Amino acid sequence: MFVPLSPVDGTTKDKVWTNDSPNSSWWTRPLAIIAEKESSDLIHFVNSEFEPQEKVLEEERISPSRHGKTYAFQIQILDSMKDLKIRLTESKFRGSDCMMCYTRQEDWHNREKLHNPDYFRITRTVSDTMKLHKSLVGDGGTIKRQLYDYEQCAGFTSQPISQWATT
């Protein structure tokens, strides 16, 4: 899902809103994460629970008002369910535990670091993450198979979340 962290007024170029520390656990994030073993029931739950709400957001858009001016936002939500190998490789990318920066899990429980607005800034580039992802994914978006994959990633692998399916 992509959400601009600093929406800008198209006419005046003024920032409408800024999330001072977009990756801190003290601030909201534009993500929904479900950490559970993949199964048909989980895929059905995600499809039936989230897709209708996402479709409404995409069709109706949102129009917040600030200082007497209304801003119209078009929303586009892209979902994917990641294979365990992809997720583990990404999360250990350069030794960090975070997809958007290089922090470690122990940092997320340190109050001093949580109160520092610069500590959790997004520092990992999208291109770095995409290069890694592309190196792990084959034609058609399937996860490249390697020796002993089944033992490491038993169950579904690269099962997509349907777009507006009614399963």
Buried (B, 14 or more C-beta within 10 A) or exposed (E): EEBEBEBBEEEEEEEBEEBEBBBBEEBEBEEEEEEEEBEEEBBEEBBEEBBEEBEEBEEEEEEEEEEEEEBEEEBEBEBEBBBBBBBEBBEEBEEBBBBBBEBEEEBBEEEEBBEEBEBBBBBBEEEEBEEBBEEBBEEEEEBEEEEEBEEEBEEBBBBEBBEEEEE
